[in-house]
């Protein structure tokens, strides 16, 4: 049975099999969670991302997709990079945000991960309203868990950067 947990903290310190990175299309690092993961994980993660770009992802990682690399110096085994959509008031990209969570869970299960930690994908610099981002994240992961499609994953942990984000995820989980 898979357990869904919430934690206030720094995702780069999580002792899980896989940490999900809210990456950008280039996979070459950036700000927010992406930059923190690249800094804490060291040059091994960037080297693995450059290899992906040189081989199977020459145009970068598409929105809503996920791919795994080494976790470098992080306490995890893998980093699962996913690209969430940029929020737009005039266009509904909810399906792409849900896909980022589904694809990350799929990659984690394929790796044989037993635990996975997620940030609030798209809820930072990409501007997604936090209550809606939390609803999509929790409902998507809950559906996967409820249908037994999480494979070996026994713990899904949302690691949230501040109290406001934590509260939004707590409210979404309570629904």
Protein Blocks (a to p, Z undefined) as FASTA:
>chain_A
ZZddddeddfklpccfbdcddddfkonopehjllmmmmmnommlmmmmmmmmmmmmmnop
aehiacdddekjafbfbdcddddddddfkbccklmmmmmmmmmmmmmmmnopabdcddde
hklmnopafklmmmmmmmmmmmmmmnopnomalbdcdddfbfklmmmmmmmmmZZ
